[in-house]
C-alpha cells in the first residue's frame, strides 16, 4: 500500500515518486499523459498545472480516460 513519507510516495519501502513544489504529479508525468492518452502535447503551462492537482497517478489516468479527446482518439 502506498504511503507518504514527507515529500515522497513510498511503496514497499522504496521511494517511487517525489513531490515537486508540493505537487505529487510531476510536469513530466502530465506531459506523458497527454502524449499517451490524447496524442498531443499540452497547450501551455496552465494546462499542465491544472493536471498536476491530481493526488495520484490513478486519478490523473482516470481524468484523461474520461475526456472527449481520449474517446475520439
C-alpha positions in Angstrom: 0.0 0.0 0.0 1.5 3.4 -1.0 2.3 5.7 1.9 3.5 9.3 2.1 6.8 9.9 3.8 7.4 13.7 3.9 7.6 14.7 0.2 7.9 11.1 -1.0 5.5 8.5 -2.1 6.7 5.1 -0.8 5.7 1.6 -1.8 7.3 -1.5 -0.2 9.9 0.7 1.4 11.0 2.2 -1.9 10.5 5.8 -2.9 8.6 5.8 -6.2 7.8 9.5 -6.6 8.9 12.7 -5.0 6.7 15.8 -4.8 7.8 18.8 -6.9 7.0 22.0 -5.2 4.2 20.4 -3.2 2.8 18.6 -6.1 2.7 14.8 -6.3 2.2 14.7 -10.1 5.3 15.9 -11.9 5.2 18.1 -15.0 6.8 15.2 -17.0 4.1 12.8 -15.8 1.4 15.2 -17.1 3.3 15.6 -20.4 3.4 11.8 -20.9 -0.3 11.5 -20.0 -1.1 14.0 -22.8 1.1 12.1 -25.3 -0.2 8.7 -24.3 -3.9 9.3 -23.8 -4.8 12.0 -26.3 -1.8 12.1 -28.7 -0.7 15.7 -28.3 1.4 18.0 -26.2 -0.2 20.2 -23.5 -1.2 23.6 -24.9 0.5 25.6 -22.1 1.9 25.7 -18.6 -1.6 26.4 -17.2 -2.9 23.1 -18.7 0.0 21.3 -17.1 -0.6 22.9 -13.7 -4.3 22.0 -13.8 -3.5 18.3 -14.2 -0.8 18.5 -11.5 -3.6 19.0 -9.0 -4.4 15.3 -9.1 -3.5 13.4 -5.9 -2.3 10.3 -7.6 -1.3 8.8 -11.0 -4.6 6.8 -10.9 -6.6 10.0 -10.6 -4.6 11.5 -13.5 -5.2 8.4 -15.6 -8.9 8.4 -14.9 -9.3 12.0 -15.7 -7.6 11.6 -19.1 -9.6 8.4 -19.9 -12.9 10.3 -19.5 -12.1 13.2 -21.8 -13.7 13.7 -25.2 -10.3 13.9 -26.8 -9.4 10.4 -25.4 -12.7 8.9 -26.6 -12.2 10.4 -30.0 -8.5 9.4 -30.2 
